[in-house]
Amino acid sequence: MAFVEPVTLRANGLALVPLSFEHEDGLRAAAADGELWKLRITSVPEPQQTRAYIESALQMRGEGHRFAFAVTEETSGKVLGSTSFHDILPAVKRVEIGYTWYAKSVQRSHINTSCKLLMMGHAFDTLGCQVVGWRTDNFNFASQQAIERLGAQKDGVIRGHALRRDGTVRDTVMYSMRAGEWPEARAQLLYLQTLHAPT
């Protein structure tokens, strides 16, 4: 039995659905909204690489390392982006949340806060995780600010850690939250959600 079993998470007009090939066209369209693959500090697939992106995610799911979701509008099913549990460590009850990106038109909206609330709730409350982690490029300042707004603590920087899409080597900023910190973080996220909820 996998630590992260297939599940659909719903709240605030969103549905996080297990990523599958039926999301290929929607994922391609979401990435095209802002040509997100041109950002050197993200892992958004280029249009012709969308199917391979899904294949890789499904392979990693089969190996127990990653569980990817399509972020969709609950009523229409429109794909808004993708996010994942990854670096899944059942023995220590730890997951990371990452591979996260959204169409440019829904960035700076309630979407990210709502998705993180769903995923953190599932990790801590359903899976019984002791730690949830995040990692990001040292130059992805928007991502670092977003992670810090969740209430995560900065653990440090791993220097020379990974390749960017342009072949340069990045430093990786690591963050985490412990189970004991989750109740206060959840209260803050619920408050933020009320500020940015769609009208």
N, C-alpha and C positions, 0 to 999 in steps of 0.2 A: 504494500500500500504506500502510495506517495505521500510525503509530508503535506504538500499542497495538492489537494484533490480538486478536480474541475468544479468550479462554482461561478455563478453570476452574481455580482454585487450591484445593488441598486439603491439610489438615493438622489434626491434633488434633481429629478429629471434625467439622470444619467444611468446607464447600464454598462458595467464593466463585464464584457463577455469574453470567454476563452477565445483567444486568437485562432482563426482558422483560415483556410484558403478562400472561404466565401467573403472574407473581408478585404481581399486583394485590391479590388477596384476602389473601394472606399478609402483604404489606406493610401493608395496612390494619389487619390484626389486630395486627401488631407495634407499630405506632404507637399503637393503642388501649391497649396494655399500658403504662399510666402516663400516658395522654392527652398524649403528648409534644409534640403540636402547640401546646399551651398555653404551652410555654417560649418566651419572647420572643427567646432568644439562639440558637435552632436553626432549621434549615430543614426540619423534619419536616412532611410534608404532612397537612393536615386530611383526615378520611375521604373527603369528597366530592371532594377534589383529588388523590387517589392516582393516578388514571389520567393526569391532566394532568402530574403529577410524572414519571411514567414516559415520557410523550410528550416532555417537555422533555429528559430524560436521553438518549433515543434520538436526538432531533434534534441534540443536542450531540455525541453519538458520531459521527453522520454528518458533522458539520462538523470532527471531529478534535480537539475541545476537551476532551471528557470521556468517560471510560469507566466506567459505573456497574455495580456488582455488587449482587446480592442475597446477603446473608450468610445461609446456610442450615445446618441440621443435616445432616450428610452422609447419615446413615442414613434419617431421616424426610422430609427435604426441607423441614421447617418453616422458614419465613422468620423470622429473628431481627432483621433490620435491613437496612441498606444502607451502602455505602461506595463511593468513586470515586477514580480517577485524574482529575485535572482540570488546567486551565491547562497543557496538554501542549505543550511547546516542543521539537519534534524537532531543530531546528537547534543548540540548545545542550544537548540531551540532559537536559532537566529536566522533571519532572512534580511536581504537588502531590498530596497525599492529603487528601481531605476529603469533604464531604457525608456525614459518618459519623454514624450514630445506631443505637442498639440498643434493643430492647424493655426496659422497666425491669427485668423479672424476670431478665435476663441481664447487666445492668450490674454492674460491680465483680466480674466473674468473669474467667476466662481468655480470654473472647471477643475483647476488644479487643487484648490482647497477641498472640494468635494471628493475628488478621487483619492487624495491622500487620507482623508478621514475614513473613507471606505476601506482602504487597504490596511491602514494602521489598526483600525478596529478589527478587521479579519485576522491580522497577524497576532495581535495581543489577546483579543477576547475569544477567538475561535481556535486558532492554532496553539495558543498558549506560549507564544514566543517570549523569551526573556530579553531579547535585544532586537531592535530593528535598525538597520544601517542604511546609509546613503553614501554615494561617492560621486565626485564631479571633477571636471577639468579645472585646473587652477586658474584658467582665464575665463571660465564661465561664471562670471560674477552674479548674473541674474539667477542662475541655479543655486549658487551658494546662499544668496539672500532668501530665496524661496525655501530652502531647506532649514535655514535658521529661523524663519517665521513659523515653522512647524513646531519649534521647541527642541529641535535636535541639538546635541552638543558636538562641537568640533573636536575630533579625536587627534587630528594631526594631518601631515602631508607626507605622502609616499613619493619620493623624488624619482624621476626617470622611470615611471611606472607602466606607461602604455603608449601605443602608437595612436596618433590622430589619423583621420582619413587622408590628410595631405602628406603623411609620412613623417611628420615631426614627432618628437617624443614629448609627452606631457607629464607633468606632475599631477597627482591625484589627491584631492582634498577629501578626507574621510570624516563622516559624521555618524552619530548613533543616538538612540534613545533606549533607555531601560524600561522594563515593565512598570516599575514604580513611578516613573515620570509620566506615564501615559495618561492617567486621569486628569492631571492639570493641563497637559497638552490638548487632550480631547475637549476640555471645556473651552480653551482658547480657540480651537479650530471651529467649534460650534458657534462661538461668538463671531468669528470672522466670516463664517458662512452666512450668517444673517445680514452682514454688511454688504455682501457681494451677491446674494441670491438674485436670480432673475426676477424681474417684475412682470 
